[in-house]
Amino acid sequence: MRVITGSARGMQLKAPKGMDTRPTLDQVKEAVFSAIQFEVEGRCVLDLFAGSGQMGIEALSRGAKSAVFVDMGKEPCRIVRENLEKTRLLERAQILQRDSLAYLSSCREKFDLIFLDPPYAKDLLENALKRISEIDILSDGGIIICERPADKSLSDEYPGCSVWREYRHGSVAITIYRKA
């Protein structure tokens, strides 16, 4: 797992040990950032269910203004911090060890890009999308990038957002929503 391009290009990132996290494959990450390449620079990012933090770190490396990393695990938060220190991107980041849905309940910030890659076996993705649309934390024209199993479908619309693009990479599907 590495940073693809930008200020931290080529740097290897750590991933939490165990089966609780499932890092995004480099080819999937490349496809996502190819799709949103002109939507990253100067933007505020939320990496919910952060795991290793690789999606938010990639965005920071490509010029995102700031990123908030949220994960409920102590180990993932430690790994995110180490990865941010290694890539020299920590000063533009905030790491929160909290339940992701609880974080959304108290969130008052607006984000331009939101990465959602929760554990597949739960309904966390649908619940996070619903909560994000209810509390209106996505800026106008903002984007939500969702990683999910290819055999799991998502709604075409959530209040204020609709599917902009969809991709499939083997057993992984990416759905990108855009706010009007």
Secondary structure, 3 states (H helix, E strand, C coil): CECCCCCCCCCECCCCCCCCCCCCCHHHHHHHHHHCCCCCCCCEEEEECCCCCHHHHHHHHCCCCEEEEEECCHHHHHHHHHHHHHHCCHHHEEEEECCHHHHHHHCCCCEEEEEECCCCCCCHHHHHHHHHHHHCCEEEEEEEEEEEECCCCCCCEECCEEEEEEEEECCEEEEEEEEC
